[in-house]
């Protein structure tokens, strides 16, 4: 923490008595400089801090709570923690659940407004499930059935535009059985024809629900996918890292 000194000029009236002599001010002591990021180890440890903060996203911490967290971390590192972990540690799970529900409620409220705007786009179709489907490029091939394996390119974003997954970024199209992924995809991709491209705006109820897929996808999140249907594939479906919501993020395919 830096120490800021505020110099206040004192104006003395000519007729006022001279003040009593004061002791000279003590020199300011500068706080230690923030650690640099010169070495690979320093950069990796900094990344560890970023990772921990991302993992704690479910707790929806305020800036003041981040400071409390930092104090707990620093006190534990110095061996002078003021609370018993055996007493307060068991309360972490219930707090995570309560804060997760709060995050999901906020995400759903924001998602409703986003879905209404998406449904008003030219050419958009809102289905009974809440999916907003919009064709971006017409295909000329066949449409898949729910039991078909498809090959697609896609990217997924949150409503704020944050990209959480992309086959383009991996430079590798994804293949999976259509009824083995989130309901939004099962429904939406069946509307497409091979060669086509579409936008799928998915409310949380047909995406990852209140649980989400932390840390990439918060609970209650509305998701937007741009999908290109490359082909209706054949043969066994290769395993994908995201066959269920509990699989590690970032997802490699929008699994159930």
C-alpha positions as CSV (number, residue, x, y, z in Angstrom):
1,X,0.0,0.0,0.0
2,X,1.4,3.4,-0.9
3,X,1.5,6.2,1.6
4,X,0.1,9.5,0.3
5,X,1.2,12.6,2.2
6,X,-1.1,15.6,2.0
7,X,0.8,18.9,2.6
8,X,-1.5,21.6,4.1
9,X,-0.2,25.2,4.0
10,X,-0.8,27.1,7.2
11,X,-1.6,30.9,6.9
12,X,-0.6,32.8,10.0
13,X,-2.1,36.2,10.7
14,X,0.5,38.9,11.4
15,X,-1.0,39.8,14.8
16,X,-1.3,36.2,16.0
17,X,1.3,35.0,18.6
18,X,4.0,32.8,17.4
19,X,3.2,29.1,17.8
20,X,5.2,27.0,20.2
21,X,8.1,25.2,18.6
22,X,7.2,21.8,17.2
23,X,9.3,18.7,16.8
24,X,10.5,18.2,13.3
25,X,8.3,15.8,11.4
26,X,9.5,12.2,11.1
27,X,10.5,11.2,7.6
28,X,7.8,9.2,5.8
29,X,8.4,5.5,5.5
30,X,7.8,4.2,2.0
31,X,5.7,1.0,1.7
32,X,7.5,-1.8,0.0
33,X,7.0,-1.8,-3.8
34,X,4.6,-4.3,-5.3
35,X,6.4,-7.4,-6.4
36,X,7.3,-7.4,-10.0
37,X,6.6,-9.9,-12.7
38,X,10.1,-10.3,-14.0
39,X,10.6,-14.1,-13.7
40,X,8.5,-17.0,-15.0
41,X,7.8,-18.1,-11.4
42,X,6.5,-14.6,-10.5
43,X,4.2,-14.6,-13.6
44,X,3.0,-18.2,-12.8
45,X,2.2,-17.2,-9.2
46,X,0.4,-14.2,-10.4
47,X,-1.6,-16.4,-12.7
48,X,-2.4,-18.6,-9.7
49,X,-4.0,-15.6,-8.1
50,X,-6.1,-15.0,-11.2
51,X,-7.1,-18.7,-11.2
52,X,-8.1,-18.6,-7.6
53,X,-10.3,-15.5,-8.2
54,X,-11.9,-17.1,-11.2
55,X,-12.7,-20.3,-9.2
56,X,-14.3,-18.1,-6.5
57,X,-16.7,-16.5,-8.9
58,X,-19.6,-18.5,-7.5
59,X,-19.2,-16.6,-4.2
60,X,-20.0,-13.3,-6.0
61,X,-17.6,-11.4,-3.7
62,X,-17.9,-7.6,-3.3
63,X,-14.7,-5.5,-3.3
64,X,-14.9,-5.3,0.5
65,X,-15.2,-9.1,0.8
66,X,-12.2,-9.5,-1.5
67,X,-10.3,-7.5,1.1
68,X,-11.5,-9.8,3.9
69,X,-10.4,-12.8,1.8
70,X,-7.0,-11.3,1.3
71,X,-6.7,-10.7,5.0
72,X,-7.6,-14.4,5.8
73,X,-5.0,-15.5,3.2
74,X,-2.3,-13.3,4.6
75,X,-3.0,-14.1,8.2
76,X,-2.9,-17.9,7.4
77,X,0.3,-17.5,5.5
78,X,1.8,-15.6,8.5
79,X,0.6,-18.3,11.0
80,X,-1.6,-15.9,12.9
81,X,-5.2,-16.6,11.8
82,X,-7.8,-15.3,14.2
83,X,-10.5,-17.8,13.5
84,X,-10.7,-21.6,13.8
85,X,-10.9,-23.3,10.4
86,X,-12.6,-26.3,12.0
87,X,-15.4,-24.0,13.2
88,X,-15.9,-21.8,10.1
89,X,-14.7,-24.1,7.3
90,X,-18.0,-26.1,7.3
91,X,-19.9,-22.9,6.6
92,X,-18.1,-22.4,3.2
93,X,-20.4,-24.9,1.4
94,X,-23.7,-23.4,2.5
95,X,-22.3,-19.9,1.6
96,X,-21.3,-21.1,-1.8
97,X,-24.9,-22.5,-2.4
98,X,-26.5,-19.3,-1.2
99,X,-24.3,-17.1,-3.3
100,X,-24.6,-19.4,-6.3
101,X,-28.4,-19.0,-6.1
102,X,-28.0,-15.3,-6.0
103,X,-25.8,-15.3,-9.1
104,X,-28.2,-17.6,-10.9
105,X,-31.1,-15.2,-10.1
106,X,-29.3,-12.2,-11.4
107,X,-28.2,-14.1,-14.5
108,X,-31.8,-15.2,-15.2
109,X,-33.1,-11.7,-14.9
110,X,-30.5,-10.4,-17.3
111,X,-31.1,-13.4,-19.6
112,X,-34.9,-12.6,-19.9
113,X,-34.2,-9.2,-21.3
114,X,-31.5,-10.5,-23.7
115,X,-33.8,-13.3,-24.9
116,X,-36.6,-10.8,-25.6
117,X,-34.2,-8.7,-27.6
118,X,-32.9,-11.7,-29.5
119,X,-36.4,-12.8,-30.4
120,X,-37.1,-9.4,-31.9
121,X,-34.3,-9.7,-34.4
122,X,-35.3,-10.1,-38.1
123,X,-35.8,-13.8,-38.9
124,X,-35.7,-15.0,-35.3
125,X,-38.0,-17.7,-34.2
126,X,-38.7,-18.4,-30.5
127,X,-39.8,-22.0,-29.8
128,X,-42.0,-23.3,-26.9
129,X,-38.8,-24.3,-25.0
130,X,-37.6,-20.7,-25.0
131,X,-34.9,-21.3,-27.7
132,X,-34.4,-18.4,-30.0
133,X,-33.3,-19.7,-33.4
134,X,-32.1,-17.5,-36.2
135,X,-30.7,-18.7,-39.5
136,X,-27.5,-16.9,-40.5
137,X,-26.8,-18.9,-43.7
138,X,-29.1,-21.4,-45.4
139,X,-27.9,-24.9,-45.8
140,X,-28.7,-27.1,-48.8
141,X,-28.2,-30.6,-47.3
142,X,-30.2,-32.9,-45.1
143,X,-31.3,-32.1,-41.5
144,X,-30.1,-34.4,-38.7
145,X,-32.3,-36.4,-36.4
146,X,-31.7,-36.3,-32.6
147,X,-30.0,-39.7,-32.8
148,X,-27.5,-38.7,-35.5
149,X,-23.9,-37.8,-35.0
150,X,-23.0,-34.4,-36.4
151,X,-19.8,-32.5,-37.2
152,X,-19.9,-28.8,-36.4
153,X,-17.9,-25.7,-36.0
154,X,-19.2,-23.4,-33.3
155,X,-18.4,-20.7,-30.8
156,X,-20.2,-20.0,-27.5
157,X,-20.5,-16.7,-25.7
158,X,-22.2,-15.3,-22.6
159,X,-24.7,-12.4,-23.1
160,X,-21.9,-9.9,-22.4
161,X,-19.9,-11.3,-25.4
162,X,-17.4,-13.2,-23.4
163,X,-16.4,-16.3,-25.4
164,X,-16.2,-19.4,-23.3
165,X,-15.7,-22.0,-26.0
166,X,-14.8,-22.2,-29.7
167,X,-14.0,-25.0,-32.1
168,X,-12.5,-22.3,-34.3
169,X,-10.0,-21.4,-31.6
170,X,-9.0,-25.1,-31.3
171,X,-8.9,-25.3,-35.1
172,X,-10.8,-28.6,-34.8
173,X,-14.5,-29.2,-35.6
174,X,-16.5,-31.1,-32.9
175,X,-18.3,-34.4,-33.4
176,X,-21.0,-35.7,-31.1
177,X,-24.4,-37.4,-31.1
178,X,-27.0,-34.8,-31.1
179,X,-29.1,-36.2,-28.2
180,X,-26.0,-36.3,-26.1
181,X,-25.6,-32.6,-25.7
182,X,-27.6,-29.8,-24.0
183,X,-31.3,-29.7,-25.0
184,X,-30.9,-26.3,-26.7
185,X,-28.5,-27.9,-29.2
186,X,-30.6,-31.1,-29.6
187,X,-33.5,-28.9,-30.7
188,X,-31.7,-26.2,-32.5
189,X,-29.3,-28.2,-34.7
190,X,-32.2,-30.4,-35.9
191,X,-33.6,-27.2,-37.5
192,X,-30.5,-26.8,-39.6
193,X,-29.4,-28.3,-42.9
194,X,-25.9,-29.3,-43.8
195,X,-23.9,-26.3,-45.0
196,X,-26.0,-23.9,-43.0
197,X,-25.1,-21.6,-40.1
198,X,-27.4,-20.5,-37.3
199,X,-27.5,-18.6,-34.0
200,X,-28.9,-20.4,-31.0
201,X,-29.8,-18.3,-28.0
202,X,-30.4,-20.7,-25.1
203,X,-32.1,-19.9,-21.8
204,X,-30.5,-21.6,-18.8
205,X,-33.4,-24.1,-18.5
206,X,-32.3,-25.8,-21.8
207,X,-28.6,-25.1,-21.3
208,X,-26.7,-25.6,-18.0
209,X,-29.4,-24.6,-15.5
210,X,-28.9,-23.0,-12.1
211,X,-25.7,-25.0,-11.6
212,X,-23.9,-23.6,-14.7
213,X,-20.5,-24.8,-15.6
214,X,-18.1,-23.0,-13.4
215,X,-15.9,-21.1,-13.8
216,X,-16.6,-20.5,-17.5
217,X,-20.5,-20.5,-17.3
218,X,-22.3,-19.0,-14.3
219,X,-25.4,-20.6,-13.0
220,X,-28.6,-19.3,-14.6
221,X,-26.7,-18.0,-17.7
222,X,-28.3,-17.5,-21.1
223,X,-25.9,-18.6,-23.8
224,X,-25.4,-17.7,-27.4
225,X,-24.0,-20.2,-29.9
226,X,-23.1,-19.7,-33.5
227,X,-23.2,-23.1,-35.2
228,X,-22.1,-24.3,-38.6
229,X,-23.4,-27.7,-39.5
230,X,-20.6,-29.3,-41.6
231,X,-22.0,-32.8,-42.0
232,X,-24.0,-35.6,-40.6
233,X,-21.3,-38.0,-39.7
234,X,-21.2,-41.8,-39.4
235,X,-19.4,-44.3,-37.2
236,X,-18.8,-44.2,-33.4
237,X,-18.8,-40.9,-31.7
238,X,-15.5,-40.0,-30.2
239,X,-15.4,-39.1,-26.5
240,X,-15.6,-35.4,-25.7
241,X,-14.3,-33.7,-22.5
242,X,-17.7,-32.3,-21.9
243,X,-20.2,-35.2,-21.8
244,X,-21.8,-33.8,-18.6
245,X,-22.0,-30.4,-16.8
246,X,-19.5,-31.6,-14.2
247,X,-16.8,-32.2,-16.7
248,X,-13.8,-29.8,-16.7
249,X,-14.2,-26.4,-18.3
250,X,-13.7,-25.0,-20.8
251,X,-16.1,-27.2,-22.7
252,X,-15.1,-28.9,-25.9
253,X,-18.7,-29.5,-26.9
254,X,-22.0,-28.3,-25.3
255,X,-22.7,-31.5,-23.4
256,X,-25.5,-32.2,-21.1
